[in-house]
Amino acid sequence: MDTDPMRNKIPCSAERLSLLDPPMIQGVVDRNAFHIGNQYLSENRVRIVEADDSQISSAVIGNSGLYEQTIKLKDGHLVSRCSCSLPEEPMCRHCIAVLLEYHRWVQPKSQSKKAKQPAASQAAAPEANGGGTPAAAAHGGPDLKLSEVMAFIEWLQPAMKAIGEGHSLPDSSRASGEIGAWIETIRGLDERRRESEERQSTMESERRDREAYVGRLTQQLQTSMAEVQTAQQASQQLQQEISTYQDMFAKIADLASEVAGYDSQIKSISGELLAKGAQLDKLAASFREVASALKTGQRPGPQAS
C-alpha cells in the first residue's frame, strides 16, 4: 500500500466521481498507464466492491497478482491508493482501470433513470445506492461477498506460487460466478504466458541452430580463404618459375641462333677442306708416279729442249 499521502493526490474540479469521463481521466494521468488501464478494463479484470460518487473500494487482477484500491473525492482533490508498487504518477494503471469501470457502470444507470423519472431519480439516488454500495443492476452482475473475495485470495496465493515454479494452477472447480470468471481470466493469462514461453523456447532453439549453422559456414569460409591464400602463393611461385623458364628459353634461343651461324661457317670450311683435299689427292698421285718410276730404275732426265 502506498504510504505517501500526497503522491497520488490530484486537484479535481468534478463534484462527483461519476462526472469523471475517460477524456478527463486521460488528460491528467500518464499516457502509457491509461492505455494499460483501458486494456485491463476491456479484459474484465476490474471488480468494484463498494462505490458511490465520493469513494470507491475495488480490486484489480494485475499481471503479477491481485491488487486492492481505494479512491476518494475529497476537498477538491482525487486521492487514490493501490497495493501495487508501480512508480506511475499521479495514478497507477489499476486505479485508472477502476475509474474507467466505475464510469462505465454509472452511465447506463443514470441514463435509464433520466428517461423514466428524471426528477425522482436524483432524490432517490442515495437510497438506490444503499448507503454507498452499487446495486446489482448497475453493473449487470451479482455483488461480491467478502468471503468470496477471501476465498479467491486464498486460491490466488498457491496459484502465484505454481506460476512462479512453472506448475499447473490449483483446482478451482468449486469457484463460480464472478470469482470463477476471475480465475478463468488468470488461467487464460497463464496459458498465454506458457504459449509465449514455448514460442520463446522454440525461437531460442532455432536461434542456437542458426548460430551453429552460421558458425559452420564461417569455419568453412575461413578454410576456403586459407586454401585460396595457399593457391595464390602457389600461383605466384608458378609465375616466378614460368618467368625463370622464359628467361632460360630466351637464352637457349640465342644459343641456337649462334649455333646456326657456326654451322654455316663449318659448312664453308668443310667445302674449302674438300677442295684442298682434292688438290692433295692430285699431289699424292704425282708422288706415287714418281715413286713408281724410281723403283723401275728410270731416272727422270732432262727434258729435251
C-alpha positions, 0 to 999 in steps of 0.5 A: 500500500502506498504510504505517501499521502500526497503522491497520488493526490490530484486537484479535481474540479468534478463534484462527483466521481461519476462526472469523471469521463475517460477524456478527463481521466486521460488528460491528467494521468500518464499516457502509457498507464491509461492505455494499460488501464483501458486494456485491463478494463476491456479484459474484465479484470476490474471488480468494484466492491463498494462505490458511490460518487465520493469513494470507491473500494475495488480490486484489480487482477494485475499481471503479477497478482491481485491488487486492492484500491481505494479512491476518494473525492475529497476537498477538491482533490482525487486521492487514490491508493493501490497495493501495487508498487508501480512508480506511475504518477499521479495514478497507477494503471489499476486505479485508472482501470477502476475509474474507467469501470466505475464510469462505465457502470454509472452511465447506463444507470443514470441514463435509464433513470433520466428517461423514466423519472428524471426528477425522482431519480436524483432524490432517490439516488442515495437510497438506490445506492444503499448507503454507498454500495452499487446495486446489482443492476448497475453493473449487470452482475451479482455483488461480491461477498467478502468471503468470496473475495477471501476465498479467491485470495486464498486460491490466488496465493498457491496459484502465484506460487505454481506460476512462479515454479512453472506448475499447473494452477490449483483446482478451482472447480468449486469457484463460480460466478464472478470469482470463477470468471476471475480465475478463468481470466488468470488461467487464460493469462497463464496459458498465454504466458506458457504459449509465449514461453514455448514460442520463446523456447522454440525461437531460442532453439532455432536461434542456437541452430542458426548460430551453429549453422552460421558458425559452420559456414564461417569455419568453412569460409575461413578454410576456403580463404586459407586454401585460396591464400595457399593457391595464390602463393602457389600461383605466384611461385608458378609465375616466378618459375614460368618467368625463370623458364622464359628467361632460360628459353630466351637464352637457349634461343640465342644459343641456337641462333649462334649455333646456326651461324657456326654451322654455316661457317663449318659448312664453308670450311668443310667445302674449302677442306674438300677442295684442298683435299682434292688438290692433295689427292692430285699431289699424292698421285704425282708422288706415287708416279714418281715413286713408281718410276724410281723403283723401275730404275728410270731416272727422270732426265732432262727434258729435251729442249 
